[in-house]
Amino acid sequence: MTNNNKTYLPPVSSIEREWYVVDATNQRLGRLATEIAMVLRGKNKSQYTPHLDTGDFVIVVNAEKVAVTGKKKTQKIYRRHSGRPGGMKTETFAKLQQRLPERILEHAVKGMLPKNSLGRQLFTKLKVYAGPTHPHDAQKPKELKIQTIPGEDN
């Protein structure tokens, strides 16, 4: 007895990629990162397939104005290691926001993507810029509305 219910797989050539632009001004870091990760993976599309790259490109502007709640500005620590003995470098959210504001959002989104070659491929479709301008006007990006929770002071 054979099962004729085959799972639909979208042909890679039929996957249409859109470009979206997101303004990070006064957005909560985690809530913004989850929405971006969903679009990068393609989970907002009907043809979503877990093992394929069905997602869209996302451009984030004003990354320097992303917000965190509570005491995270002074207590959240970002770590990196040079690979040498004693090579651990630590930096608070506030210092990293001054030095490289793009890295904060990149780090948050990367942590929400798969930890494999697909995740690395998806991450290349994220473009983050500290200021309000970006060089991707030729792609005619659409504005992506990030849903806010009612009662939240956004």
N, CA, C and O atoms as a GROMACS GRO file, in nm:
protein
  616
    1MET      N    1   0.085  -0.118   0.000
    1MET     CA    2   0.000   0.000   0.000
    1MET      C    3   0.089   0.125   0.000
    1MET      O    4   0.174   0.140   0.088
    2THR      N    5   0.071   0.211  -0.095
    2THR     CA    6   0.153   0.332  -0.104
    2THR      C    7   0.072   0.454  -0.060
    2THR      O    8  -0.050   0.461  -0.077
    3ASN      N    9   0.144   0.547  -0.003
    3ASN     CA   10   0.080   0.671   0.042
    3ASN      C   11   0.103   0.778  -0.065
    3ASN      O   12   0.218   0.812  -0.094
    4ASN      N   13  -0.003   0.831  -0.121
    4ASN     CA   14   0.009   0.930  -0.227
    4ASN      C   15   0.007   1.074  -0.176
    4ASN      O   16   0.004   1.168  -0.255
    5ASN      N   17   0.008   1.091  -0.045
    5ASN     CA   18   0.008   1.227   0.012
    5ASN      C   19   0.151   1.275   0.023
    5ASN      O   20   0.217   1.254   0.125
    6LYS      N   21   0.198   1.339  -0.080
    6LYS     CA   22   0.335   1.388  -0.082
    6LYS      C   23   0.340   1.528  -0.019
    6LYS      O   24   0.248   1.608  -0.034
    7THR      N   25   0.448   1.554   0.050
    7THR     CA   26   0.469   1.686   0.108
    7THR      C   27   0.509   1.783  -0.003
    7THR      O   28   0.595   1.752  -0.085
    8TYR      N   29   0.446   1.899  -0.004
    8TYR     CA   30   0.476   1.999  -0.105
    8TYR      C   31   0.611   2.062  -0.077
    8TYR      O   32   0.637   2.107   0.034
    9LEU      N   33   0.698   2.064  -0.177
    9LEU     CA   34   0.827   2.133  -0.167
    9LEU      C   35   0.831   2.241  -0.274
    9LEU      O   36   0.822   2.209  -0.393
   10PRO      N   37   0.845   2.365  -0.236
   10PRO     CA   38   0.851   2.471  -0.337
   10PRO      C   39   0.982   2.461  -0.415
   10PRO      O   40   1.088   2.446  -0.355
   11PRO      N   41   0.975   2.469  -0.548
   11PRO     CA   42   1.099   2.470  -0.626
   11PRO      C   43   1.181   2.594  -0.590
   11PRO      O   44   1.127   2.704  -0.574
   12VAL      N   45   1.310   2.576  -0.577
   12VAL     CA   46   1.398   2.686  -0.534
   12VAL      C   47   1.386   2.805  -0.630
   12VAL      O   48   1.399   2.920  -0.588
   13SER      N   49   1.363   2.777  -0.758
   13SER     CA   50   1.352   2.886  -0.856
   13SER      C   51   1.224   2.968  -0.838
   13SER      O   52   1.217   3.082  -0.884
   14SER      N   53   1.122   2.909  -0.772
   14SER     CA   54   0.994   2.980  -0.758
   14SER      C   55   0.990   3.068  -0.632
   14SER      O   56   0.894   3.143  -0.614
   15ILE      N   57   1.091   3.059  -0.547
   15ILE     CA   58   1.091   3.137  -0.422
   15ILE      C   59   1.123   3.283  -0.456
   15ILE      O   60   1.232   3.315  -0.503
   16GLU      N   61   1.026   3.370  -0.430
   16GLU     CA   62   1.047   3.512  -0.456
   16GLU      C   63   1.090   3.581  -0.328
   16GLU      O   64   1.025   3.569  -0.224
   17ARG      N   65   1.199   3.654  -0.337
   17ARG     CA   66   1.252   3.721  -0.219
   17ARG      C   67   1.216   3.869  -0.223
   17ARG      O   68   1.238   3.937  -0.324
   18GLU      N   69   1.162   3.917  -0.114
   18GLU     CA   70   1.129   4.059  -0.102
   18GLU      C   71   1.236   4.125  -0.015
   18GLU      O   72   1.314   4.058   0.052
   19TRP      N   73   1.238   4.256  -0.019
   19TRP     CA   74   1.327   4.334   0.067
   19TRP      C   75   1.239   4.416   0.161
   19TRP      O   76   1.144   4.482   0.117
   20TYR      N   77   1.270   4.410   0.290
   20TYR     CA   78   1.195   4.486   0.389
   20TYR      C   79   1.291   4.578   0.464
   20TYR      O   80   1.407   4.543   0.487
   21VAL      N   81   1.241   4.694   0.501
   21VAL     CA   82   1.321   4.785   0.584
   21VAL      C   83   1.248   4.805   0.716
   21VAL      O   84   1.126   4.822   0.720
   22VAL      N   85   1.325   4.802   0.826
   22VAL     CA   86   1.270   4.815   0.961
   22VAL      C   87   1.341   4.929   1.031
   22VAL      O   88   1.463   4.940   1.027
   23ASP      N   89   1.262   5.015   1.095
   23ASP     CA   90   1.320   5.123   1.174
   23ASP      C   91   1.325   5.076   1.320
   23ASP      O   92   1.221   5.049   1.380
   24ALA      N   93   1.446   5.067   1.376
   24ALA     CA   94   1.464   5.014   1.511
   24ALA      C   95   1.448   5.120   1.619
   24ALA      O   96   1.470   5.090   1.736
   25THR      N   97   1.410   5.242   1.584
   25THR     CA   98   1.399   5.350   1.682
   25THR      C   99   1.297   5.314   1.790
   25THR      O  100   1.180   5.286   1.760
   26ASN      N  101   1.342   5.314   1.914
   26ASN     CA  102   1.260   5.286   2.033
   26ASN      C  103   1.192   5.150   2.031
   26ASN      O  104   1.093   5.129   2.101
   27GLN      N  105   1.243   5.056   1.953
   27GLN     CA  106   1.190   4.919   1.953
   27GLN      C  107   1.264   4.838   2.059
   27GLN      O  108   1.382   4.860   2.084
   28ARG      N  109   1.192   4.744   2.121
   28ARG     CA  110   1.256   4.655   2.218
   28ARG      C  111   1.343   4.555   2.142
   28ARG      O  112   1.301   4.499   2.041
   29LEU      N  113   1.464   4.534   2.191
   29LEU     CA  114   1.563   4.452   2.122
   29LEU      C  115   1.512   4.311   2.093
   29LEU      O  116   1.516   4.268   1.977
   30GLY      N  117   1.464   4.240   2.191
   30GLY     CA  118   1.422   4.101   2.173
   30GLY      C  119   1.300   4.088   2.085
   30GLY      O  120   1.294   3.998   2.000
   31ARG      N  121   1.203   4.175   2.104
   31ARG     CA  122   1.080   4.167   2.024
   31ARG      C  123   1.108   4.198   1.877
   31ARG      O  124   1.051   4.136   1.787
   32LEU      N  125   1.197   4.293   1.854
   32LEU     CA  126   1.236   4.328   1.718
   32LEU      C  127   1.313   4.212   1.654
   32LEU      O  128   1.289   4.177   1.538
   33ALA      N  129   1.404   4.152   1.730
   33ALA     CA  130   1.487   4.043   1.678
   33ALA      C  131   1.403   3.921   1.641
   33ALA      O  132   1.432   3.855   1.541
   34THR      N  133   1.299   3.890   1.719
   34THR     CA  134   1.216   3.774   1.686
   34THR      C  135   1.140   3.796   1.556
   34THR      O  136   1.130   3.704   1.475
   35GLU      N  137   1.088   3.916   1.537
   35GLU     CA  138   1.014   3.946   1.413
   35GLU      C  139   1.108   3.938   1.292
   35GLU      O  140   1.070   3.886   1.187
   36ILE      N  141   1.230   3.990   1.307
   36ILE     CA  142   1.326   3.988   1.198
   36ILE      C  143   1.365   3.843   1.165
   36ILE      O  144   1.372   3.806   1.048
   37ALA      N  145   1.389   3.762   1.268
   37ALA     CA  146   1.427   3.622   1.247
   37ALA      C  147   1.317   3.545   1.175
   37ALA      O  148   1.346   3.460   1.092
   38MET      N  149   1.190   3.576   1.206
   38MET     CA  150   1.077   3.510   1.141
   38MET      C  151   1.076   3.542   0.991
   38MET      O  152   1.053   3.454   0.908
   39VAL      N  153   1.100   3.668   0.956
   39VAL     CA  154   1.099   3.708   0.815
   39VAL      C  155   1.220   3.649   0.742
   39VAL      O  156   1.207   3.605   0.628
   40LEU      N  157   1.337   3.646   0.808
   40LEU     CA  158   1.456   3.589   0.746
   40LEU      C  159   1.437   3.441   0.715
   40LEU      O  160   1.482   3.393   0.610
   41ARG      N  161   1.370   3.368   0.804
   41ARG     CA  162   1.346   3.224   0.783
   41ARG      C  163   1.234   3.200   0.684
   41ARG      O  164   1.228   3.094   0.622
   42GLY      N  165   1.142   3.297   0.668
   42GLY     CA  166   1.031   3.280   0.576
   42GLY      C  167   0.908   3.224   0.644
   42GLY      O  168   0.817   3.176   0.577
   43LYS      N  169   0.903   3.230   0.776
   43LYS     CA  170   0.790   3.173   0.850
   43LYS      C  171   0.661   3.253   0.831
   43LYS      O  172   0.553   3.207   0.869
   44ASN      N  173   0.672   3.371   0.773
   44ASN     CA  174   0.553   3.452   0.748
   44ASN      C  175   0.491   3.418   0.612
   44ASN      O  176   0.392   3.480   0.572
   45LYS      N  177   0.547   3.322   0.540
   45LYS     CA  178   0.496   3.284   0.408
   45LYS      C  179   0.426   3.148   0.414
   45LYS      O  180   0.454   3.066   0.502
   46SER      N  181   0.334   3.127   0.321
   46SER     CA  182   0.262   3.000   0.318
   46SER      C  183   0.350   2.886   0.267
   46SER      O  184   0.322   2.770   0.295
   47GLN      N  185   0.455   2.917   0.192
   47GLN     CA  186   0.541   2.812   0.137
   47GLN      C  187   0.662   2.783   0.226
   47GLN      O  188   0.762   2.730   0.178
   48TYR      N  189   0.655   2.818   0.355
   48TYR     CA  190   0.765   2.795   0.448
   48TYR      C  191   0.802   2.648   0.452
   48TYR      O  192   0.716   2.561   0.465
   49THR      N  193   0.930   2.621   0.441
   49THR     CA  194   0.984   2.485   0.452
   49THR      C  195   1.104   2.493   0.546
   49THR      O  196   1.196   2.571   0.522
   50PRO      N  197   1.104   2.413   0.653
   50PRO     CA  198   1.209   2.426   0.755
   50PRO      C  199   1.352   2.413   0.704
   50PRO      O  200   1.440   2.482   0.754
   51HIS      N  201   1.376   2.326   0.606
   51HIS     CA  202   1.514   2.302   0.563
   51HIS      C  203   1.554   2.383   0.441
   51HIS      O  204   1.664   2.365   0.389
   52LEU      N  205   1.466   2.473   0.393
   52LEU     CA  206   1.499   2.556   0.278
   52LEU      C  207   1.501   2.704   0.317
   52LEU      O  208   1.435   2.745   0.412
   53ASP      N  209   1.577   2.781   0.242
   53ASP     CA  210   1.581   2.926   0.262
   53ASP      C  211   1.466   2.988   0.182
   53ASP      O  212   1.480   3.017   0.063
   54THR      N  213   1.352   3.007   0.250
   54THR     CA  214   1.235   3.066   0.183
   54THR      C  215   1.214   3.211   0.227
   54THR      O  216   1.113   3.273   0.192
   55GLY      N  217   1.307   3.265   0.304
   55GLY     CA  218   1.289   3.396   0.365
   55GLY      C  219   1.323   3.513   0.276
   55GLY      O  220   1.363   3.497   0.160
   56ASP      N  221   1.305   3.633   0.333
   56ASP     CA  222   1.327   3.758   0.263
   56ASP      C  223   1.449   3.830   0.321
   56ASP      O  224   1.503   3.791   0.424
   57PHE      N  225   1.490   3.937   0.253
   57PHE     CA  226   1.598   4.022   0.301
   57PHE      C  227   1.541   4.125   0.398
   57PHE      O  228   1.430   4.174   0.379
   58VAL      N  229   1.618   4.158   0.502
   58VAL     CA  230   1.573   4.259   0.599
   58VAL      C  231   1.684   4.362   0.618
   58VAL      O  232   1.800   4.328   0.644
   59ILE      N  233   1.645   4.489   0.604
   59ILE     CA  234   1.736   4.601   0.627
   59ILE      C  235   1.690   4.669   0.755
   59ILE      O  236   1.574   4.705   0.767
   60VAL      N  237   1.780   4.686   0.850
   60VAL     CA  238   1.746   4.754   0.975
   60VAL      C  239   1.820   4.887   0.979
   60VAL      O  240   1.942   4.891   0.965
   61VAL      N  241   1.746   4.995   0.998
   61VAL     CA  242   1.807   5.127   1.011
   61VAL      C  243   1.788   5.178   1.153
   61VAL      O  244   1.701   5.130   1.226
   62ASN      N  245   1.868   5.274   1.192
   62ASN     CA  246   1.866   5.333   1.327
   62ASN      C  247   1.890   5.228   1.436
   62ASN      O  248   1.824   5.230   1.539
   63ALA      N  249   1.984   5.138   1.413
   63ALA     CA  250   2.017   5.035   1.512
   63ALA      C  251   2.070   5.096   1.641
   63ALA      O  252   2.062   5.035   1.748
   64GLU      N  253   2.125   5.216   1.631
   64GLU     CA  254   2.179   5.282   1.751
   64GLU      C  255   2.070   5.324   1.848
   64GLU      O  256   2.098   5.355   1.964
   65LYS      N  257   1.944   5.326   1.802
   65LYS     CA  258   1.834   5.373   1.887
   65LYS      C  259   1.748   5.260   1.940
   65LYS      O  260   1.638   5.284   1.989
   66VAL      N  261   1.798   5.135   1.932
   66VAL     CA  262   1.722   5.022   1.985
   66VAL      C  263   1.720   5.030   2.137
   66VAL      O  264   1.816   5.076   2.199
   67ALA      N  265   1.609   4.987   2.198
   67ALA     CA  266   1.591   5.003   2.342
   67ALA      C  267   1.590   4.868   2.414
   67ALA      O  268   1.552   4.766   2.356
   68VAL      N  269   1.631   4.870   2.539
   68VAL     CA  270   1.617   4.753   2.627
   68VAL      C  271   1.549   4.800   2.755
   68VAL      O  272   1.555   4.918   2.790
   69THR      N  273   1.486   4.708   2.825
   69THR     CA  274   1.414   4.744   2.947
   69THR      C  275   1.498   4.713   3.070
   69THR      O  276   1.599   4.643   3.063
   70GLY      N  277   1.454   4.767   3.182
   70GLY     CA  278   1.521   4.738   3.309
   70GLY      C  279   1.663   4.791   3.315
   70GLY      O  280   1.693   4.898   3.264
   71LYS      N  281   1.751   4.713   3.378
   71LYS     CA  282   1.889   4.754   3.397
   71LYS      C  283   1.983   4.693   3.294
   71LYS      O  284   2.105   4.690   3.313
   72LYS      N  285   1.927   4.643   3.184
   72LYS     CA  286   2.009   4.575   3.085
   72LYS      C  287   2.115   4.666   3.023
   72LYS      O  288   2.221   4.619   2.982
   73LYS      N  289   2.088   4.795   3.017
   73LYS     CA  290   2.185   4.888   2.958
   73LYS      C  291   2.320   4.880   3.028
   73LYS      O  292   2.425   4.891   2.965
   74THR      N  293   2.316   4.862   3.161
   74THR     CA  294   2.442   4.857   3.236
   74THR      C  295   2.481   4.715   3.277
   74THR      O  296   2.598   4.689   3.303
   75GLN      N  297   2.385   4.622   3.282
   75GLN     CA  298   2.416   4.488   3.333
   75GLN      C  299   2.434   4.381   3.226
   75GLN      O  300   2.501   4.281   3.251
   76LYS      N  301   2.377   4.398   3.108
   76LYS     CA  302   2.391   4.298   3.002
   76LYS      C  303   2.532   4.303   2.948
   76LYS      O  304   2.583   4.410   2.914
   77ILE      N  305   2.596   4.187   2.941
   77ILE     CA  306   2.736   4.182   2.900
   77ILE      C  307   2.750   4.101   2.771
   77ILE      O  308   2.693   3.993   2.758
   78TYR      N  309   2.826   4.155   2.677
   78TYR     CA  310   2.858   4.085   2.553
   78TYR      C  311   3.002   4.038   2.563
   78TYR      O  312   3.091   4.115   2.597
   79ARG      N  313   3.025   3.909   2.533
   79ARG     CA  314   3.158   3.851   2.543
   79ARG      C  315   3.207   3.807   2.406
   79ARG      O  316   3.128   3.766   2.320
   80ARG      N  317   3.338   3.817   2.387
   80ARG     CA  318   3.400   3.760   2.269
   80ARG      C  319   3.540   3.713   2.309
   80ARG      O  320   3.597   3.765   2.405
   81HIS      N  321   3.592   3.617   2.237
   81HIS     CA  322   3.722   3.559   2.272
   81HIS      C  323   3.812   3.556   2.151
   81HIS      O  324   3.769   3.520   2.041
   82SER      N  325   3.937   3.594   2.170
   82SER     CA  326   4.033   3.599   2.060
   82SER      C  327   4.086   3.461   2.023
   82SER      O  328   4.144   3.442   1.917
   83GLY      N  329   4.065   3.364   2.112
   83GLY     CA  330   4.118   3.230   2.088
   83GLY      C  331   4.251   3.206   2.156
   83GLY      O  332   4.303   3.095   2.155
   84ARG      N  333   4.307   3.310   2.215
   84ARG     CA  334   4.434   3.297   2.286
   84ARG      C  335   4.408   3.289   2.436
   84ARG      O  336   4.302   3.332   2.483
   85PRO      N  337   4.502   3.235   2.512
   85PRO     CA  338   4.483   3.231   2.658
   85PRO      C  339   4.466   3.372   2.714
   85PRO      O  340   4.545   3.462   2.684
   86GLY      N  341   4.365   3.390   2.795
   86GLY     CA  342   4.339   3.522   2.853
   86GLY      C  343   4.279   3.619   2.753
   86GLY      O  344   4.282   3.740   2.775
   87GLY      N  345   4.224   3.568   2.644
   87GLY     CA  346   4.174   3.654   2.537
   87GLY      C  347   4.027   3.690   2.547
   87GLY      O  348   3.969   3.734   2.447
   88MET      N  349   3.964   3.673   2.664
   88MET     CA  350   3.822   3.705   2.679
   88MET      C  351   3.804   3.856   2.693
   88MET      O  352   3.866   3.919   2.778
   89LYS      N  353   3.719   3.912   2.608
   89LYS     CA  354   3.687   4.054   2.616
   89LYS      C  355   3.540   4.066   2.652
   89LYS      O  356   3.456   3.997   2.594
   90THR      N  357   3.508   4.152   2.747
   90THR     CA  358   3.368   4.174   2.784
   90THR      C  359   3.335   4.321   2.767
   90THR      O  360   3.421   4.408   2.778
   91GLU      N  361   3.207   4.346   2.738
   91GLU     CA  362   3.162   4.482   2.710
   91GLU      C  363   3.015   4.491   2.750
   91GLU      O  364   2.937   4.400   2.723
   92THR      N  365   2.976   4.600   2.814
   92THR     CA  366   2.836   4.617   2.850
   92THR      C  367   2.755   4.662   2.728
   92THR      O  368   2.812   4.704   2.627
   93PHE      N  369   2.622   4.652   2.740
   93PHE     CA  370   2.533   4.693   2.632
   93PHE      C  371   2.558   4.839   2.595
   93PHE      O  372   2.567   4.873   2.477
   94ALA      N  373   2.568   4.925   2.696
   94ALA     CA  374   2.584   5.069   2.671
   94ALA      C  375   2.713   5.099   2.594
   94ALA      O  376   2.713   5.180   2.501
   95LYS      N  377   2.824   5.034   2.632
   95LYS     CA  378   2.951   5.058   2.563
   95LYS      C  379   2.949   5.005   2.420
   95LYS      O  380   2.999   5.070   2.328
   96LEU      N  381   2.890   4.886   2.401
   96LEU     CA  382   2.883   4.830   2.267
   96LEU      C  383   2.790   4.913   2.179
   96LEU      O  384   2.812   4.926   2.059
   97GLN      N  385   2.684   4.969   2.239
   97GLN     CA  386   2.592   5.053   2.163
   97GLN      C  387   2.662   5.180   2.114
   97GLN      O  388   2.633   5.229   2.005
   98GLN      N  389   2.753   5.230   2.194
   98GLN     CA  390   2.831   5.348   2.151
   98GLN      C  391   2.932   5.312   2.042
   98GLN      O  392   2.949   5.386   1.946
   99ARG      N  393   2.998   5.195   2.059
   99ARG     CA  394   3.107   5.155   1.970
   99ARG      C  395   3.058   5.094   1.840
   99ARG      O  396   3.094   5.142   1.733
  100LEU      N  397   2.975   4.990   1.847
  100LEU     CA  398   2.925   4.919   1.728
  100LEU      C  399   2.777   4.884   1.747
  100LEU      O  400   2.745   4.770   1.779
  101PRO      N  401   2.686   4.979   1.729
  101PRO     CA  402   2.544   4.951   1.756
  101PRO      C  403   2.485   4.843   1.666
  101PRO      O  404   2.387   4.779   1.703
  102GLU      N  405   2.543   4.821   1.548
  102GLU     CA  406   2.491   4.717   1.457
  102GLU      C  407   2.508   4.578   1.518
  102GLU      O  408   2.423   4.492   1.499
  103ARG      N  409   2.618   4.557   1.590
  103ARG     CA  410   2.650   4.424   1.640
  103ARG      C  411   2.546   4.374   1.741
  103ARG      O  412   2.523   4.254   1.751
  104ILE      N  413   2.484   4.465   1.817
  104ILE     CA  414   2.386   4.425   1.917
  104ILE      C  415   2.269   4.353   1.850
  104ILE      O  416   2.229   4.245   1.893
  105LEU      N  417   2.214   4.413   1.747
  105LEU     CA  418   2.100   4.354   1.678
  105LEU      C  419   2.141   4.228   1.601
  105LEU      O  420   2.067   4.130   1.599
  106GLU      N  421   2.259   4.232   1.539
  106GLU     CA  422   2.307   4.114   1.468
  106GLU      C  423   2.322   3.995   1.563
  106GLU      O  424   2.284   3.883   1.529
  107HIS      N  425   2.375   4.020   1.681
  107HIS     CA  426   2.396   3.916   1.782
  107HIS      C  427   2.262   3.857   1.828
  107HIS      O  428   2.249   3.736   1.844
  108ALA      N  429   2.164   3.943   1.848
  108ALA     CA  430   2.032   3.898   1.894
  108ALA      C  431   1.962   3.814   1.788
  108ALA      O  432   1.904   3.710   1.819
  109VAL      N  433   1.967   3.858   1.663
  109VAL     CA  434   1.900   3.785   1.555
  109VAL      C  435   1.972   3.654   1.526
  109VAL      O  436   1.908   3.551   1.505
  110LYS      N  437   2.105   3.656   1.526
  110LYS     CA  438   2.182   3.535   1.496
  110LYS      C  439   2.152   3.425   1.597
  110LYS      O  440   2.150   3.307   1.562
  111GLY      N  441   2.129   3.463   1.721
  111GLY     CA  442   2.096   3.365   1.825
  111GLY      C  443   1.960   3.300   1.804
  111GLY      O  444   1.932   3.196   1.864
  112MET      N  445   1.875   3.360   1.721
  112MET     CA  446   1.741   3.308   1.696
  112MET      C  447   1.732   3.229   1.566
  112MET      O  448   1.625   3.177   1.531
  113LEU      N  449   1.842   3.220   1.494
  113LEU     CA  450   1.844   3.143   1.369
  113LEU      C  451   1.903   3.005   1.395
  113LEU      O  452   1.968   2.984   1.497
  114PRO      N  453   1.880   2.910   1.304
  114PRO     CA  454   1.936   2.775   1.323
  114PRO      C  455   2.088   2.778   1.332
  114PRO      O  456   2.154   2.860   1.268
  115LYS      N  457   2.142   2.687   1.414
  115LYS     CA  458   2.288   2.681   1.433
  115LYS      C  459   2.348   2.582   1.335
  115LYS      O  460   2.403   2.480   1.376
  116ASN      N  461   2.338   2.609   1.206
  116ASN     CA  462   2.393   2.521   1.103
  116ASN      C  463   2.418   2.604   0.977
  116ASN      O  464   2.412   2.727   0.980
  117SER      N  465   2.447   2.538   0.866
  117SER     CA  466   2.480   2.610   0.743
  117SER      C  467   2.361   2.691   0.692
  117SER      O  468   2.379   2.797   0.633
  118LEU      N  469   2.239   2.643   0.716
  118LEU     CA  470   2.121   2.720   0.676
  118LEU      C  471   2.114   2.850   0.754
  118LEU      O  472   2.084   2.955   0.697
  119GLY      N  473   2.140   2.845   0.885
  119GLY     CA  474   2.138   2.965   0.967
  119GLY      C  475   2.241   3.067   0.922
  119GLY      O  476   2.215   3.187   0.922
  120ARG      N  477   2.359   3.019   0.883
  120ARG     CA  478   2.463   3.110   0.834
  120ARG      C  479   2.422   3.174   0.702
  120ARG      O  480   2.450   3.291   0.677
  121GLN      N  481   2.354   3.096   0.617
  121GLN     CA  482   2.305   3.148   0.489
  121GLN      C  483   2.196   3.252   0.512
  121GLN      O  484   2.194   3.355   0.445
  122LEU      N  485   2.105   3.226   0.606
  122LEU     CA  486   1.997   3.320   0.637
  122LEU      C  487   2.053   3.450   0.694
  122LEU      O  488   2.003   3.558   0.663
  123PHE      N  489   2.158   3.439   0.776
  123PHE     CA  490   2.215   3.557   0.841
  123PHE      C  491   2.273   3.655   0.741
  123PHE      O  492   2.278   3.775   0.768
  124THR      N  493   2.316   3.606   0.624
  124THR     CA  494   2.373   3.696   0.522
  124THR      C  495   2.266   3.787   0.462
  124THR      O  496   2.299   3.885   0.397
  125LYS      N  497   2.138   3.756   0.483
  125LYS     CA  498   2.030   3.839   0.427
  125LYS      C  499   1.988   3.949   0.523
  125LYS      O  500   1.894   4.024   0.494
  126LEU      N  501   2.056   3.961   0.637
  126LEU     CA  502   2.029   4.068   0.732
  126LEU      C  503   2.130   4.180   0.711
  126LEU      O  504   2.251   4.156   0.713
  127LYS      N  505   2.080   4.301   0.690
  127LYS     CA  506   2.167   4.418   0.671
  127LYS      C  507   2.131   4.519   0.780
  127LYS      O  508   2.018   4.567   0.785
  128VAL      N  509   2.226   4.552   0.868
  128VAL     CA  510   2.200   4.642   0.980
  128VAL      C  511   2.285   4.767   0.966
  128VAL      O  512   2.405   4.759   0.939
  129TYR      N  513   2.221   4.883   0.985
  129TYR     CA  514   2.290   5.012   0.974
  129TYR      C  515   2.259   5.097   1.097
  129TYR      O  516   2.145   5.102   1.142
  130ALA      N  517   2.362   5.163   1.150
  130ALA     CA  518   2.347   5.243   1.271
  130ALA      C  519   2.259   5.365   1.248
  130ALA      O  520   2.177   5.400   1.333
  131GLY      N  521   2.274   5.430   1.134
  131GLY     CA  522   2.201   5.553   1.106
  131GLY      C  523   2.074   5.531   1.026
  131GLY      O  524   2.032   5.417   1.005
  132PRO      N  525   2.011   5.640   0.982
  132PRO     CA  526   1.883   5.630   0.911
  132PRO      C  527   1.894   5.600   0.762
  132PRO      O  528   1.792   5.583   0.696
  133THR      N  529   2.016   5.593   0.707
  133THR     CA  530   2.029   5.570   0.563
  133THR      C  531   2.084   5.431   0.536
  133THR      O  532   2.153   5.372   0.619
  134HIS      N  533   2.053   5.379   0.416
  134HIS     CA  534   2.106   5.250   0.373
  134HIS      C  535   2.128   5.253   0.222
  134HIS      O  536   2.061   5.330   0.152
  135PRO      N  537   2.220   5.171   0.170
  135PRO     CA  538   2.251   5.174   0.026
  135PRO      C  539   2.165   5.080  -0.059
  135PRO      O  540   2.205   5.047  -0.170
  136HIS      N  541   2.049   5.036  -0.009
  136HIS     CA  542   1.970   4.936  -0.081
  136HIS      C  543   1.842   4.994  -0.142
  136HIS      O  544   1.742   4.923  -0.154
  137ASP      N  545   1.844   5.120  -0.181
  137ASP     CA  546   1.725   5.182  -0.240
  137ASP      C  547   1.689   5.119  -0.374
  137ASP      O  548   1.571   5.118  -0.412
  138ALA      N  549   1.787   5.066  -0.447
  138ALA     CA  550   1.761   5.005  -0.578
  138ALA      C  551   1.671   4.881  -0.566
  138ALA      O  552   1.602   4.845  -0.662
  139GLN      N  553   1.672   4.816  -0.448
  139GLN     CA  554   1.589   4.696  -0.429
  139GLN      C  555   1.444   4.730  -0.395
  139GLN      O  556   1.361   4.640  -0.383
  140LYS      N  557   1.414   4.859  -0.380
  140LYS     CA  558   1.280   4.907  -0.345
  140LYS      C  559   1.222   4.833  -0.225
  140LYS      O  560   1.121   4.763  -0.237
  141PRO      N  561   1.286   4.847  -0.107
  141PRO     CA  562   1.237   4.773   0.010
  141PRO      C  563   1.104   4.828   0.060
  141PRO      O  564   1.078   4.948   0.056
  142LYS      N  565   1.018   4.735   0.107
  142LYS     CA  566   0.891   4.774   0.167
  142LYS      C  567   0.913   4.792   0.316
  142LYS      O  568   1.003   4.731   0.375
  143GLU      N  569   0.829   4.875   0.377
  143GLU     CA  570   0.841   4.894   0.521
  143GLU      C  571   0.775   4.777   0.593
  143GLU      O  572   0.661   4.740   0.562
  144LEU      N  573   0.847   4.719   0.689
  144LEU     CA  574   0.795   4.608   0.766
  144LEU      C  575   0.743   4.662   0.898
  144LEU      O  576   0.819   4.718   0.977
  145LYS      N  577   0.615   4.645   0.922
  145LYS     CA  578   0.555   4.693   1.046
  145LYS      C  579   0.577   4.589   1.155
  145LYS      O  580   0.536   4.474   1.141
  146ILE      N  581   0.640   4.630   1.263
  146ILE     CA  582   0.660   4.543   1.378
  146ILE      C  583   0.543   4.563   1.472
  146ILE      O  584   0.515   4.675   1.514
  147GLN      N  585   0.475   4.454   1.505
  147GLN     CA  586   0.358   4.464   1.590
  147GLN      C  587   0.401   4.494   1.734
  147GLN      O  588   0.493   4.433   1.788
  148THR      N  589   0.332   4.590   1.793
  148THR     CA  590   0.360   4.624   1.933
  148THR      C  591   0.247   4.573   2.019
  148THR      O  592   0.134   4.558   1.973
  149ILE      N  593   0.278   4.547   2.143
  149ILE     CA  594   0.178   4.497   2.238
  149ILE      C  595   0.098   4.614   2.291
  149ILE      O  596   0.157   4.714   2.332
  150PRO      N  597  -0.035   4.606   2.292
  150PRO     CA  598  -0.115   4.717   2.347
  150PRO      C  599  -0.077   4.741   2.494
  150PRO      O  600  -0.062   4.648   2.573
  151GLY      N  601  -0.063   4.868   2.526
  151GLY     CA  602  -0.029   4.905   2.663
  151GLY      C  603   0.121   4.918   2.684
  151GLY      O  604   0.164   4.969   2.787
  152GLU      N  605   0.201   4.873   2.588
  152GLU     CA  606   0.345   4.889   2.600
  152GLU      C  607   0.382   5.030   2.556
  152GLU      O  608   0.326   5.079   2.457
  153ASP      N  609   0.472   5.095   2.625
  153ASP     CA  610   0.505   5.235   2.597
  153ASP      C  611   0.607   5.244   2.483
  153ASP      O  612   0.722   5.283   2.505
  154ASN      N  613   0.565   5.209   2.362
  154ASN     CA  614   0.654   5.219   2.246
  154ASN      C  615   0.647   5.354   2.186
  154ASN      O  616   0.715   5.381   2.087
   0.00000   0.00000   0.00000
